[in-house]
Amino acid sequence: MRKPPWVFPKPHDIAAGQDVSRLLRELRLTTVCESARCPNRGECFGAGTATFLILGEVCTRRCGFCAIAKGAPGSPDPDEPVAVAAAVHRLGLGYAVVTSVTRDDLADGGAAQFAATIRAIRALPVPSVEVLIPDFAGVAGSLETVLAAGPAVLNHNVETVPRLYPRVRPGAGYERSLALLRRSREIAPGIPTKSGLMVGLGERIEELVGVMRDLAAVGVAALTIGQYLQPGRGNLPVERFRRPEEFAALEEAGRAAGIARVTAGPLVRSSYRARHVFGG
């Protein structure tokens, strides 16, 4: 399907982006911007920022929308949390976003590595940390470990509507994701929760509104909605490109459903300009 003009990335500072890439290589760090082939990576690197991907570059799940490599990952790098903090410091970030591959091979799903990374970044003078976490296979103790480290925002994406989960998110569960977001508010009511949706995979408007209402019911404070773009030939095809005015209508629908902060647009992504979602 031919891409419409509104889904093409914005111009960016190529030289500044190369500086970020060199720093990441020096510290042997990975970003979801590169691994997931995010269309905004040039803009974000050019602005001197990135979303850090911890726990390796290989995911144990096989989501149909994601370009990240699938298979059997190696052991977590014990030096990774300090390296991420070093990158945050050298980039001068006041707000860092950290995510990961899904690690169903680890007993805690990688929660200890998240917690260590949060603590390492929070030891710096300024930064706040937003974490975009997997579902940890529903292990409640893993969520508690992450929250105890004190992130500024707890993000977990539901990604799509329940009907499409078997095709889009095999191995995940819609109710499991809602339960995680609900439990986060119960454990740490002072830490706001956030979630994200993709559109263009065959979902219906009434299904999206239903998801928004479900997210509001479990206390989600912020929602991002963006256009799914097929990252590679092996990934699910785009079934529809929604127009900019449709994203504006989705923002209104999300607020009407009870979510205070809704950001929707063709190139909106869960960690794109994350600091601005909560007014930072």
TORBA-827080 format. One record per residue (C-alpha): residue number from 1; residue in three letters; chain; z, y, x. Coordinates in Angstrom, 2 decimals, always signed. Example, Ala and Ser with C-alpha at 12.3 -4.5 7.8 and 13.67 -1.06 7.14 Angstrom:
// residues 2
@pos 1	code ALA	unit A	zz +7.80	yy -4.50	xx +12.30
@pos 2	code SER	unit A	zz +7.14	yy -1.06	xx +13.67
This chain:
// residues 280
@pos 1	code MET	unit A	zz +0.00	yy +0.00	xx +0.00
@pos 2	code ARG	unit A	zz -1.00	yy +3.39	xx +1.43
@pos 3	code LYS	unit A	zz +1.97	yy +5.62	xx +2.22
@pos 4	code PRO	unit A	zz +2.12	yy +8.93	xx +0.35
@pos 5	code PRO	unit A	zz +2.60	yy +12.11	xx +2.43
@pos 6	code TRP	unit A	zz +6.25	yy +12.58	xx +1.45
@pos 7	code VAL	unit A	zz +7.40	yy +9.47	xx +3.37
@pos 8	code PHE	unit A	zz +6.11	yy +10.52	xx +6.78
@pos 9	code PRO	unit A	zz +8.80	yy +11.48	xx +9.34
@pos 10	code LYS	unit A	zz +9.54	yy +15.08	xx +10.24
@pos 11	code PRO	unit A	zz +8.45	yy +16.62	xx +13.58
@pos 12	code HIS	unit A	zz +11.04	yy +16.19	xx +16.32
@pos 13	code ASP	unit A	zz +12.00	yy +17.20	xx +19.85
@pos 14	code ILE	unit A	zz +10.43	yy +14.46	xx +21.98
@pos 15	code ALA	unit A	zz +12.09	yy +15.52	xx +25.24
@pos 16	code ALA	unit A	zz +15.57	yy +15.55	xx +23.73
@pos 17	code GLY	unit A	zz +14.92	yy +12.17	xx +22.17
@pos 18	code GLN	unit A	zz +14.01	yy +10.73	xx +25.55
@pos 19	code ASP	unit A	zz +17.34	yy +11.97	xx +26.94
@pos 20	code VAL	unit A	zz +19.20	yy +10.06	xx +24.22
@pos 21	code SER	unit A	zz +17.15	yy +6.93	xx +24.91
@pos 22	code ARG	unit A	zz +17.93	yy +7.11	xx +28.63
@pos 23	code LEU	unit A	zz +21.66	yy +7.47	xx +27.95
@pos 24	code LEU	unit A	zz +21.64	yy +4.47	xx +25.62
@pos 25	code ARG	unit A	zz +19.85	yy +2.34	xx +28.22
@pos 26	code GLU	unit A	zz +22.26	yy +3.48	xx +30.93
@pos 27	code LEU	unit A	zz +25.27	yy +2.43	xx +28.83
@pos 28	code ARG	unit A	zz +23.52	yy -0.73	xx +27.56
@pos 29	code LEU	unit A	zz +23.97	yy +0.30	xx +23.94
@pos 30	code THR	unit A	zz +21.90	yy -0.44	xx +20.86
@pos 31	code THR	unit A	zz +21.21	yy +1.72	xx +17.82
@pos 32	code VAL	unit A	zz +20.30	yy +0.73	xx +14.30
@pos 33	code CYS	unit A	zz +17.75	yy +3.55	xx +14.52
@pos 34	code GLU	unit A	zz +15.68	yy +1.45	xx +16.93
@pos 35	code SER	unit A	zz +16.57	yy -2.09	xx +15.87
@pos 36	code ALA	unit A	zz +15.91	yy -1.45	xx +12.17
@pos 37	code ARG	unit A	zz +12.88	yy +0.78	xx +12.91
@pos 38	code CYS	unit A	zz +14.29	yy +3.71	xx +10.96
@pos 39	code PRO	unit A	zz +11.64	yy +6.35	xx +10.16
@pos 40	code ASN	unit A	zz +14.12	yy +9.10	xx +11.06
@pos 41	code ARG	unit A	zz +14.89	yy +7.87	xx +14.58
@pos 42	code GLY	unit A	zz +12.68	yy +10.48	xx +16.26
@pos 43	code GLU	unit A	zz +14.31	yy +13.31	xx +14.34
@pos 44	code CYS	unit A	zz +17.85	yy +12.03	xx +14.99
@pos 45	code PHE	unit A	zz +17.29	yy +11.31	xx +18.68
@pos 46	code GLY	unit A	zz +15.62	yy +14.70	xx +19.00
@pos 47	code ALA	unit A	zz +18.74	yy +16.31	xx +17.52
@pos 48	code GLY	unit A	zz +20.88	yy +14.45	xx +20.06
@pos 49	code THR	unit A	zz +22.46	yy +11.92	xx +17.75
@pos 50	code ALA	unit A	zz +22.18	yy +8.22	xx +16.89
@pos 51	code THR	unit A	zz +23.86	yy +5.50	xx +14.82
@pos 52	code PHE	unit A	zz +25.41	yy +2.91	xx +17.11
@pos 53	code LEU	unit A	zz +24.81	yy -0.78	xx +16.43
@pos 54	code ILE	unit A	zz +27.62	yy -2.97	xx +17.74
@pos 55	code LEU	unit A	zz +28.12	yy -6.75	xx +18.03
@pos 56	code GLY	unit A	zz +24.68	yy -7.39	xx +19.49
@pos 57	code GLU	unit A	zz +21.11	yy -7.14	xx +18.27
@pos 58	code VAL	unit A	zz +20.86	yy -10.49	xx +16.46
@pos 59	code CYS	unit A	zz +22.01	yy -10.94	xx +12.84
@pos 60	code THR	unit A	zz +23.19	yy -14.19	xx +11.29
@pos 61	code ARG	unit A	zz +21.64	yy -13.35	xx +7.91
@pos 62	code ARG	unit A	zz +18.02	yy -13.10	xx +6.87
@pos 63	code CYS	unit A	zz +17.73	yy -10.12	xx +4.54
@pos 64	code GLY	unit A	zz +14.15	yy -9.63	xx +3.44
@pos 65	code PHE	unit A	zz +14.11	yy -5.86	xx +3.98
@pos 66	code CYS	unit A	zz +15.56	yy -5.69	xx +7.49
@pos 67	code ALA	unit A	zz +13.70	yy -5.63	xx +10.81
@pos 68	code ILE	unit A	zz +16.72	yy -6.61	xx +12.93
@pos 69	code ALA	unit A	zz +16.28	yy -9.93	xx +14.74
@pos 70	code LYS	unit A	zz +17.73	yy -13.01	xx +13.05
@pos 71	code GLY	unit A	zz +19.27	yy -16.04	xx +14.74
@pos 72	code ALA	unit A	zz +22.28	yy -17.10	xx +16.78
@pos 73	code PRO	unit A	zz +23.92	yy -14.09	xx +18.48
@pos 74	code GLY	unit A	zz +25.92	yy -14.13	xx +21.69
@pos 75	code SER	unit A	zz +29.59	yy -13.31	xx +22.18
@pos 76	code PRO	unit A	zz +30.74	yy -9.73	xx +21.52
@pos 77	code ASP	unit A	zz +30.80	yy -7.52	xx +24.61
@pos 78	code PRO	unit A	zz +34.43	yy -6.52	xx +25.34
@pos 79	code ASP	unit A	zz +33.21	yy -3.36	xx +27.11
@pos 80	code GLU	unit A	zz +31.14	yy -2.19	xx +24.16
@pos 81	code PRO	unit A	zz +33.81	yy -0.04	xx +22.41
@pos 82	code VAL	unit A	zz +34.44	yy +2.01	xx +25.56
@pos 83	code ALA	unit A	zz +30.68	yy +2.37	xx +26.14
@pos 84	code VAL	unit A	zz +30.16	yy +3.67	xx +22.60
@pos 85	code ALA	unit A	zz +32.97	yy +6.19	xx +23.07
@pos 86	code ALA	unit A	zz +31.39	yy +7.29	xx +26.37
@pos 87	code ALA	unit A	zz +28.07	yy +7.89	xx +24.60
@pos 88	code VAL	unit A	zz +29.78	yy +9.86	xx +21.83
@pos 89	code HIS	unit A	zz +31.47	yy +12.03	xx +24.47
@pos 90	code ARG	unit A	zz +28.34	yy +12.61	xx +26.54
@pos 91	code LEU	unit A	zz +26.26	yy +13.44	xx +23.48
@pos 92	code GLY	unit A	zz +28.92	yy +15.88	xx +22.33
@pos 93	code LEU	unit A	zz +29.16	yy +14.33	xx +18.88
@pos 94	code GLY	unit A	zz +31.87	yy +15.58	xx +16.55
@pos 95	code TYR	unit A	zz +31.05	yy +12.86	xx +14.02
@pos 96	code ALA	unit A	zz +30.04	yy +9.36	xx +15.06
@pos 97	code VAL	unit A	zz +28.53	yy +6.63	xx +12.89
@pos 98	code VAL	unit A	zz +28.95	yy +2.99	xx +13.88
@pos 99	code THR	unit A	zz +27.41	yy -0.04	xx +12.19
@pos 100	code SER	unit A	zz +26.72	yy -3.64	xx +13.16
@pos 101	code VAL	unit A	zz +24.70	yy -6.73	xx +12.58
@pos 102	code THR	unit A	zz +26.33	yy -9.30	xx +10.28
@pos 103	code ARG	unit A	zz +28.31	yy -11.84	xx +12.30
@pos 104	code ASP	unit A	zz +29.08	yy -14.78	xx +10.02
@pos 105	code ASP	unit A	zz +29.61	yy -16.84	xx +13.19
@pos 106	code LEU	unit A	zz +32.84	yy -14.96	xx +13.99
@pos 107	code ALA	unit A	zz +36.07	yy -15.77	xx +12.18
@pos 108	code ASP	unit A	zz +36.75	yy -12.09	xx +11.46
@pos 109	code GLY	unit A	zz +33.09	yy -11.13	xx +11.07
@pos 110	code GLY	unit A	zz +33.44	yy -8.72	xx +13.98
@pos 111	code ALA	unit A	zz +36.24	yy -6.64	xx +12.46
@pos 112	code ALA	unit A	zz +38.23	yy -6.54	xx +15.71
@pos 113	code GLN	unit A	zz +35.23	yy -5.05	xx +17.53
@pos 114	code PHE	unit A	zz +34.87	yy -2.40	xx +14.84
@pos 115	code ALA	unit A	zz +38.56	yy -1.54	xx +15.13
@pos 116	code ALA	unit A	zz +38.41	yy -1.33	xx +18.92
@pos 117	code THR	unit A	zz +35.36	yy +0.94	xx +18.71
@pos 118	code ILE	unit A	zz +37.01	yy +3.23	xx +16.17
@pos 119	code ARG	unit A	zz +40.13	yy +3.52	xx +18.34
@pos 120	code ALA	unit A	zz +38.08	yy +4.24	xx +21.46
@pos 121	code ILE	unit A	zz +36.18	yy +7.06	xx +19.74
@pos 122	code ARG	unit A	zz +39.28	yy +8.50	xx +18.08
@pos 123	code ALA	unit A	zz +40.90	yy +8.78	xx +21.51
@pos 124	code LEU	unit A	zz +38.39	yy +11.54	xx +22.27
@pos 125	code PRO	unit A	zz +39.45	yy +15.14	xx +21.49
@pos 126	code VAL	unit A	zz +37.24	yy +15.83	xx +18.46
@pos 127	code PRO	unit A	zz +35.25	yy +13.03	xx +16.84
@pos 128	code SER	unit A	zz +35.62	yy +11.50	xx +13.41
@pos 129	code VAL	unit A	zz +34.16	yy +8.04	xx +12.84
@pos 130	code GLU	unit A	zz +32.22	yy +6.71	xx +9.89
@pos 131	code VAL	unit A	zz +31.73	yy +2.96	xx +9.84
@pos 132	code LEU	unit A	zz +28.99	yy +1.15	xx +7.95
@pos 133	code ILE	unit A	zz +30.35	yy -2.37	xx +7.68
@pos 134	code PRO	unit A	zz +29.01	yy -5.76	xx +6.52
@pos 135	code ASP	unit A	zz +30.87	yy -7.70	xx +3.83
@pos 136	code PHE	unit A	zz +32.79	yy -9.85	xx +6.37
@pos 137	code ALA	unit A	zz +32.01	yy -12.85	xx +4.12
@pos 138	code GLY	unit A	zz +34.72	yy -11.63	xx +1.77
@pos 139	code VAL	unit A	zz +37.58	yy -12.08	xx +4.26
@pos 140	code ALA	unit A	zz +40.18	yy -9.52	xx +3.13
@pos 141	code GLY	unit A	zz +42.00	yy -9.45	xx +6.46
@pos 142	code SER	unit A	zz +38.86	yy -8.21	xx +8.21
@pos 143	code LEU	unit A	zz +38.61	yy -5.17	xx +5.96
@pos 144	code GLU	unit A	zz +42.30	yy -4.45	xx +6.56
@pos 145	code THR	unit A	zz +41.73	yy -4.59	xx +10.33
@pos 146	code VAL	unit A	zz +38.98	yy -1.98	xx +10.14
@pos 147	code LEU	unit A	zz +40.87	yy +0.35	xx +7.82
@pos 148	code ALA	unit A	zz +44.03	yy +0.16	xx +9.96
@pos 149	code ALA	unit A	zz +42.05	yy +1.69	xx +12.85
@pos 150	code GLY	unit A	zz +41.58	yy +4.86	xx +10.78
@pos 151	code PRO	unit A	zz +37.89	yy +5.57	xx +10.18
@pos 152	code ALA	unit A	zz +37.10	yy +8.86	xx +8.45
@pos 153	code VAL	unit A	zz +34.72	yy +7.13	xx +5.99
@pos 154	code LEU	unit A	zz +34.26	yy +3.47	xx +5.02
@pos 155	code ASN	unit A	zz +30.61	yy +2.78	xx +4.14
@pos 156	code HIS	unit A	zz +29.24	yy -0.47	xx +2.76
@pos 157	code ASN	unit A	zz +25.78	yy -0.62	xx +1.24
@pos 158	code VAL	unit A	zz +25.04	yy -2.58	xx -1.91
@pos 159	code GLU	unit A	zz +21.34	yy -1.99	xx -1.00
@pos 160	code THR	unit A	zz +19.72	yy -3.02	xx -4.30
@pos 161	code VAL	unit A	zz +20.31	yy -4.11	xx -7.89
@pos 162	code PRO	unit A	zz +21.96	yy -7.49	xx -8.63
@pos 163	code ARG	unit A	zz +18.78	yy -9.10	xx -9.99
@pos 164	code LEU	unit A	zz +17.01	yy -8.67	xx -6.64
@pos 165	code TYR	unit A	zz +19.79	yy -10.01	xx -4.41
@pos 166	code PRO	unit A	zz +18.35	yy -13.53	xx -3.97
@pos 167	code ARG	unit A	zz +15.12	yy -12.04	xx -2.59
@pos 168	code VAL	unit A	zz +16.44	yy -8.94	xx -0.83
@pos 169	code ARG	unit A	zz +19.93	yy -9.96	xx +0.37
@pos 170	code PRO	unit A	zz +20.20	yy -13.77	xx +0.55
@pos 171	code GLY	unit A	zz +23.65	yy -14.72	xx +1.78
@pos 172	code ALA	unit A	zz +25.22	yy -11.58	xx +0.32
@pos 173	code GLY	unit A	zz +26.74	yy -11.10	xx -3.12
@pos 174	code TYR	unit A	zz +26.75	yy -8.04	xx -5.35
@pos 175	code GLU	unit A	zz +30.21	yy -8.74	xx -6.75
@pos 176	code ARG	unit A	zz +31.50	yy -9.39	xx -3.23
@pos 177	code SER	unit A	zz +30.27	yy -5.98	xx -2.12
@pos 178	code LEU	unit A	zz +31.85	yy -4.26	xx -5.12
@pos 179	code ALA	unit A	zz +35.11	yy -6.09	xx -4.42
@pos 180	code LEU	unit A	zz +35.09	yy -4.86	xx -0.82
@pos 181	code LEU	unit A	zz +34.63	yy -1.25	xx -1.92
@pos 182	code ARG	unit A	zz +37.33	yy -1.61	xx -4.57
@pos 183	code ARG	unit A	zz +39.75	yy -3.23	xx -2.13
@pos 184	code SER	unit A	zz +39.15	yy -0.49	xx +0.44
@pos 185	code ARG	unit A	zz +40.35	yy +2.13	xx -2.02
@pos 186	code GLU	unit A	zz +43.41	yy +0.02	xx -2.82
@pos 187	code ILE	unit A	zz +44.34	yy -0.50	xx +0.84
@pos 188	code ALA	unit A	zz +43.57	yy +3.00	xx +2.11
@pos 189	code PRO	unit A	zz +43.17	yy +5.48	xx -0.76
@pos 190	code GLY	unit A	zz +42.97	yy +8.35	xx +1.73
@pos 191	code ILE	unit A	zz +39.76	yy +7.00	xx +3.29
@pos 192	code PRO	unit A	zz +36.70	yy +7.79	xx +1.11
@pos 193	code THR	unit A	zz +34.16	yy +5.08	xx +0.45
@pos 194	code LYS	unit A	zz +30.40	yy +5.40	xx +0.49
@pos 195	code SER	unit A	zz +27.47	yy +3.14	xx -0.38
@pos 196	code GLY	unit A	zz +23.68	yy +3.12	xx -0.24
@pos 197	code LEU	unit A	zz +20.68	yy +1.97	xx -2.27
@pos 198	code MET	unit A	zz +17.00	yy +1.41	xx -1.51
@pos 199	code VAL	unit A	zz +14.31	yy +1.87	xx -4.14
@pos 200	code GLY	unit A	zz +10.77	yy +0.58	xx -4.26
@pos 201	code LEU	unit A	zz +11.49	yy -3.15	xx -4.37
@pos 202	code GLY	unit A	zz +10.89	yy -3.71	xx -8.06
@pos 203	code GLU	unit A	zz +14.13	yy -2.36	xx -9.50
@pos 204	code ARG	unit A	zz +14.24	yy -0.63	xx -12.89
@pos 205	code ILE	unit A	zz +15.86	yy +2.73	xx -13.56
@pos 206	code GLU	unit A	zz +18.37	yy +1.27	xx -16.00
@pos 207	code GLU	unit A	zz +19.40	yy -1.24	xx -13.32
@pos 208	code LEU	unit A	zz +19.96	yy +1.56	xx -10.79
@pos 209	code VAL	unit A	zz +22.07	yy +3.49	xx -13.30
@pos 210	code GLY	unit A	zz +24.10	yy +0.33	xx -13.90
@pos 211	code VAL	unit A	zz +24.78	yy +0.03	xx -10.17
@pos 212	code MET	unit A	zz +25.80	yy +3.70	xx -10.00
@pos 213	code ARG	unit A	zz +28.30	yy +3.15	xx -12.81
@pos 214	code ASP	unit A	zz +29.67	yy +0.07	xx -11.05
@pos 215	code LEU	unit A	zz +30.09	yy +2.04	xx -7.81
@pos 216	code ALA	unit A	zz +31.83	yy +4.88	xx -9.62
@pos 217	code ALA	unit A	zz +34.17	yy +2.37	xx -11.28
@pos 218	code VAL	unit A	zz +35.36	yy +1.08	xx -7.88
@pos 219	code GLY	unit A	zz +35.98	yy +4.59	xx -6.59
@pos 220	code VAL	unit A	zz +32.92	yy +5.23	xx -4.40
@pos 221	code ALA	unit A	zz +32.84	yy +8.92	xx -3.46
@pos 222	code ALA	unit A	zz +29.34	yy +9.16	xx -1.98
@pos 223	code LEU	unit A	zz +26.00	yy +7.44	xx -2.51
@pos 224	code THR	unit A	zz +22.73	yy +7.64	xx -0.60
@pos 225	code ILE	unit A	zz +19.42	yy +6.60	xx -2.16
@pos 226	code GLY	unit A	zz +16.20	yy +6.28	xx -0.16
@pos 227	code GLN	unit A	zz +12.71	yy +4.81	xx -0.34
@pos 228	code TYR	unit A	zz +12.34	yy +1.32	xx +1.12
@pos 229	code LEU	unit A	zz +9.63	yy +1.26	xx +3.77
@pos 230	code GLN	unit A	zz +8.38	yy -2.11	xx +5.01
@pos 231	code PRO	unit A	zz +9.40	yy -2.20	xx +8.70
@pos 232	code GLY	unit A	zz +7.17	yy -5.14	xx +9.65
@pos 233	code ARG	unit A	zz +4.68	yy -7.66	xx +8.31
@pos 234	code GLY	unit A	zz +7.38	yy -10.29	xx +7.93
@pos 235	code ASN	unit A	zz +9.46	yy -8.10	xx +5.64
@pos 236	code LEU	unit A	zz +9.25	yy -7.58	xx +1.91
@pos 237	code PRO	unit A	zz +6.35	yy -5.39	xx +0.74
@pos 238	code VAL	unit A	zz +6.87	yy -2.06	xx -0.98
@pos 239	code GLU	unit A	zz +6.24	yy -2.45	xx -4.70
@pos 240	code ARG	unit A	zz +6.34	yy +1.24	xx -5.52
@pos 241	code PHE	unit A	zz +6.68	yy +4.60	xx -3.79
@pos 242	code ARG	unit A	zz +8.88	yy +6.82	xx -5.93
@pos 243	code ARG	unit A	zz +7.99	yy +10.50	xx -6.05
@pos 244	code PRO	unit A	zz +10.34	yy +13.29	xx -4.85
@pos 245	code GLU	unit A	zz +11.06	yy +14.37	xx -8.42
@pos 246	code GLU	unit A	zz +12.23	yy +10.83	xx -9.21
@pos 247	code PHE	unit A	zz +14.76	yy +11.07	xx -6.40
@pos 248	code ALA	unit A	zz +16.00	yy +14.36	xx -7.84
@pos 249	code ALA	unit A	zz +16.50	yy +12.61	xx -11.18
@pos 250	code LEU	unit A	zz +18.38	yy +9.77	xx -9.44
@pos 251	code GLU	unit A	zz +20.74	yy +12.31	xx -7.85
@pos 252	code GLU	unit A	zz +21.52	yy +13.71	xx -11.28
@pos 253	code ALA	unit A	zz +21.99	yy +10.21	xx -12.71
@pos 254	code GLY	unit A	zz +24.43	yy +9.31	xx -9.94
@pos 255	code ARG	unit A	zz +26.55	yy +12.38	xx -10.54
@pos 256	code ALA	unit A	zz +26.46	yy +11.75	xx -14.28
@pos 257	code ALA	unit A	zz +27.69	yy +8.21	xx -13.60
@pos 258	code GLY	unit A	zz +30.75	yy +9.65	xx -11.86
@pos 259	code ILE	unit A	zz +29.88	yy +9.70	xx -8.14
@pos 260	code ALA	unit A	zz +30.81	yy +13.07	xx -6.65
@pos 261	code ARG	unit A	zz +28.31	yy +13.18	xx -3.79
@pos 262	code VAL	unit A	zz +24.81	yy +11.75	xx -4.26
@pos 263	code THR	unit A	zz +22.03	yy +12.31	xx -1.75
@pos 264	code ALA	unit A	zz +18.60	yy +10.98	xx -2.69
@pos 265	code GLY	unit A	zz +15.17	yy +11.40	xx -1.14
@pos 266	code PRO	unit A	zz +12.25	yy +9.43	xx +0.25
@pos 267	code LEU	unit A	zz +13.61	yy +9.43	xx +3.83
@pos 268	code VAL	unit A	zz +17.32	yy +9.41	xx +3.02
@pos 269	code ARG	unit A	zz +19.17	yy +6.61	xx +4.80
@pos 270	code SER	unit A	zz +22.80	yy +5.58	xx +4.72
@pos 271	code SER	unit A	zz +23.66	yy +7.09	xx +8.10
@pos 272	code TYR	unit A	zz +21.03	yy +9.87	xx +8.17
@pos 273	code ARG	unit A	zz +22.78	yy +13.23	xx +8.56
@pos 274	code ALA	unit A	zz +25.97	yy +11.40	xx +7.57
@pos 275	code ARG	unit A	zz +28.27	yy +14.21	xx +8.62
@pos 276	code HIS	unit A	zz +26.78	yy +16.54	xx +6.01
@pos 277	code VAL	unit A	zz +27.51	yy +14.21	xx +3.08
@pos 278	code PHE	unit A	zz +31.20	yy +15.14	xx +3.16
@pos 279	code GLY	unit A	zz +30.57	yy +18.77	xx +4.02
@pos 280	code GLY	unit A	zz +31.01	yy +18.52	xx +7.78
